[in-house]
């Protein structure tokens, strides 16, 4: 079962108190040390830059001398802390001890040199005439600074190697214990080994979680999150699958079910190591990472270079690039679930791109032989044409992919097939099982584990552990569908230029009590009557988000700070509106409180930005704008107060007040965005008029 980035589930029995292992906040000793090393680096760089940029001709007042000395001492103190951390890492890792110690010695020497060159305490004394200082040997400071930064970099790189080795060692321990779990025959032995396995998974989760946070590449970070999510969910599934296998040792489907989970975990462990070490097993290349969108972007960049250099690319290279790019679109056109309209449109745009490339090549060859204005214009037109076709193709591919994903989510959103699968299992209905298993497999080929879990229950309909096992697998699949819906909306928002908040994944673990079955706490969802009342409250809120979006779209500069905060607030309010309908990323009252707090905070940021804008306006306009700001700020503070009020079994009342306050804030936001836009346009017209008059006066003066 593929996983989206968002861990869920629990850990081994007795291994964890709190949330699942991949959700715990934890710092190993080494991670704390390496982070301390990095934290010392920033002030060092700042202080060294101050010294190197110091001007030689600066007046040597007592204040200047004291400042230089303080900077030198601060550098030396920071180096001292850095060296202590480095030595601590070295003492724990004998294989790298010598290299780390040498780098620490270099850093210490450099720090002492800088301290000596900036020591101004005896500069005014008669005996200090021959003293070497920053004023007499600036080159010495630069050399010491370079040595210091070089040694710091060495220690950071060596510490990074230590962390990677720790993760690999932790993975190997997990694999070794998994092998023992695969061969276990008695329940008592299983409990003992699984407890050890749980502890090892917790350690692996801590190490990989810190590593994930340190990754700069967003794609790698997402892949790491997805792999860790698989491990998180599979840990819980492995527990029930193994128990089912021990209870029904002669059941083939139970063994198949357990083996599927083991295989999934091994693949996920390999994926984590691949990301950490930045190399694929057996030296393979990651073709899948080169997306169609990336291919289109690179192809467009290559054809646009023709404007500057007609000989930079070859015709064969561009033709091969386009062929490879269009070959990838076959994944869409060959898919049985792609609609006829989408398939025809993709094929049409692909053929058009090929034709326009041939036209471009023809003009390109002509441009190489003769240089005229008309040929340059033809070349520019050919480049624009193929760029436009590829943009259209990109939009069509996105639309197709989004439609396929939406259809899949819609098909599974009500979980009818899963419910039917559970029912056929309890009834021991083999024919019904085959029918619903086929329906699931049509949509997702890798749902083998759920189906084998259902087969086991069908063969043993009175088995409590087989029923519990199927429940666990179905819950994992439901969380996948929920995460997929959230991701789909995020992707569509980014593609369409709506860069609002990033929604938290709903499968992130909530605090859970450690019990025998390791079942997570049920979310505190509102009941049907409360949901109906909340839905009425949210209707006006939904309309207000549409009004706010209309106001935002008027602005030419979509990156303006006021627009950005307004867009974020509108996006958050839309999530709150979806909550009132029982949809969207907010599932519990606790999620709602977090969203409301973020919404109020964004409102205060908007008010601050609008206030800064008001300083550019004339008195009357400024006064008008400040009146609207004075409405927004108290409302945001009131909403914050509501979120902090204790529940005291009055959850619905709190939601009622919160949604009402949010509606008031959104109404004010719509008015504020409209007013800001009008005043901005007015300000721009006045500025343009002033520039025009100034230019006219200047021309008249010359005349």
Secondary structure as GFF3:
##gff-version 3
##sequence-region A 1 703
A	DSSP	three_ten_helix	21	23	.	.	.	ID=ss1
A	DSSP	alpha_helix	29	52	.	.	.	ID=ss2
A	DSSP	alpha_helix	62	92	.	.	.	ID=ss3
A	DSSP	three_ten_helix	94	96	.	.	.	ID=ss4
A	DSSP	alpha_helix	97	117	.	.	.	ID=ss5
A	DSSP	three_ten_helix	126	128	.	.	.	ID=ss6
A	DSSP	alpha_helix	138	183	.	.	.	ID=ss7
A	DSSP	alpha_helix	187	214	.	.	.	ID=ss8
A	DSSP	alpha_helix	218	247	.	.	.	ID=ss9
A	DSSP	alpha_helix	252	277	.	.	.	ID=ss10
A	DSSP	three_ten_helix	281	283	.	.	.	ID=ss11
A	DSSP	three_ten_helix	287	289	.	.	.	ID=ss12
A	DSSP	alpha_helix	292	304	.	.	.	ID=ss13
A	DSSP	three_ten_helix	305	307	.	.	.	ID=ss14
A	DSSP	alpha_helix	315	328	.	.	.	ID=ss15
A	DSSP	alpha_helix	330	333	.	.	.	ID=ss16
A	DSSP	alpha_helix	340	369	.	.	.	ID=ss17
A	DSSP	alpha_helix	373	413	.	.	.	ID=ss18
A	DSSP	alpha_helix	416	427	.	.	.	ID=ss19
A	DSSP	alpha_helix	430	443	.	.	.	ID=ss20
A	DSSP	alpha_helix	448	459	.	.	.	ID=ss21
A	DSSP	alpha_helix	464	495	.	.	.	ID=ss22
A	DSSP	alpha_helix	528	553	.	.	.	ID=ss23
A	DSSP	alpha_helix	561	580	.	.	.	ID=ss24
A	DSSP	alpha_helix	589	614	.	.	.	ID=ss25
A	DSSP	alpha_helix	619	644	.	.	.	ID=ss26
A	DSSP	alpha_helix	651	702	.	.	.	ID=ss27
###
